[in-house]
C-alpha cells in the first residue's frame, strides 16, 4: 500500500493532523450550538420574548452563557441540545446556580452587593428550612420581563409562601417599607381628541407591582372581576389617585403622573379584562 512507503517525517505530521481534526469535530459544535448568539437568533426575535436584554445584576452572556444555566451539567451539545433540549425548569436552573454560587445558602442575611435597601434574607433558613431553591426567588436574575426591569427578587415571589395577612413585611424590611424617592415618570396627557389608552397606562404605571395581568398580588387581584366589583368605582378611583397601604398615590393631587381621566381609563381596561 502506498502510505506504507511514505517518508518517516510524514507520519508525525499525519498524526497531528488527525488529532487536530478530531479535536475540531469535538469542540466546534459546542462553540456554535451553545453560543448565546445562536440562542438569541430565536430568543430575541419576532414574537419570542427578548431574553437578550442585559441584566443589571448578573454577569453578561459573554461571561455566563445560556447553556451554563439551562443545560444539564456535562451535557454534550451536538448530541443532547437538540434531542433533549435545554430547559428553563426551576430545578435545573437552581442546580446550575449552585455550580458557581456554592455557598449561597450559608451567606449572611444582609449586606449583599445589590441589596440597596438592606433587606434581611436568611438564605440558609429558606434553603434548608423550607426547601426553597434559587429560582424560587431569583428567577428574574438574568431575564426580567417587567416594564422596568430590576433583576432583583419581586415581592410577589415572597407571597408564594408568605401569608400577607399573617406574616409582617417587617420581618425582612427591618428598616421599614421602601418609599418612592420621586414620583413616577410623567405620563403624557391625552389630547382633547384622543381618549387615554388604559392598557398602555396600566403597563407604564401599574404592571411593575401588580404584574402584566394584574394578578401578581393576592391581596389586590386586579384581574378578578369579583375583587373589582367589591370595591366600586369611586373606591378604586380614590385608591389609585390618593394611594392606599404601601402604594403611593398616582393621581396628580398626590404628586403622581395620572389625571382622573387616565385613572378611569385604567380601571375601565381592568374591568374589560377581568375574569
Secondary structure, 3 states (H helix, E strand, C coil): CHHHHCCHHHHHHHHHHHHHHHHHHHHCCHHHHCCHHHHHCCCCCCCCCCCCCCCCCCCCCCCCCHHHHHCCCCCCHHHHHCCCCCCCCHHHHHHHHHHHCCCHHHCCCCCCCCCCCCCCCCHHHHHHHCCCCHHHHHCCCCCCCCCCCCCCCCHHHHCCCCCCCCCCHHHCCCCCCCCCCCCCCCCCCCCCCCCCCHHHHHHHHCHHHHCCCCCCCHHHCCCCHHHHHHHCHHHHHHHHHHEECCEECCEHHHCCCECHHHHHHHHHHHHHHCC
